[in-house]
Amino acid sequence: MRVPIGTDGWHLCDCSGQLEQKHTDFRGTKTLALQWADMLRHDHAALGALRRHLGRAFPPLTEDQIVREAAWRVSTGEWYAERLVIERVKRRRAESTQAPAALPKPERRAPAPPPRALPDPPLFPDDIDPVAIAAAQKQAAELGVPFCEECLRAQMAST
């Protein structure tokens, strides 16, 4: 039996050493085998193949039973989980004496000028009389009454 599992190259087989190429065997405890076999739940083709290899049962085995049986057989050594070792071929680059600059100097931009500071807006409008306001504030302070600039303007306008 040889059942491919997923797209990352793992296979379940019933005897070790079937592969002529280099391969990695799954080595782990029952818990790790159960976690590893849990990826079978999403691989319907592997579940179907394992269902056929586990034999016909009535009622048919559930996905959970298939996963547990595969994990048990892998952890006891009855089945082997193998993955082909894929060696990457390294391409040789043309050797250069100097690495190219990330951004050559002629193509660099000049730094942006700092933003100009805007003048602060005036605190008081242009139509006020600061001397009259100061005199009214002093008089209100001496009399112990609250001062209101708008009330003073209205009073001065009415007289």
Secondary structure, DSSP 4 states (H G I P E B T S, - for coil): -EEEETTTTEEEESSTT--SS-EEE----HHHHHHHHGGGGG-HHHHHHHHHHH---SSPPPHHHHHHHHHHHHHHTSSEEEEEPPPPPPPPPPP-SSPPPSS-GGGPPPPPPPPPPPPPPPSS-TT--HHHHHHHHHHHHHHT----HHHHHHHHHH-
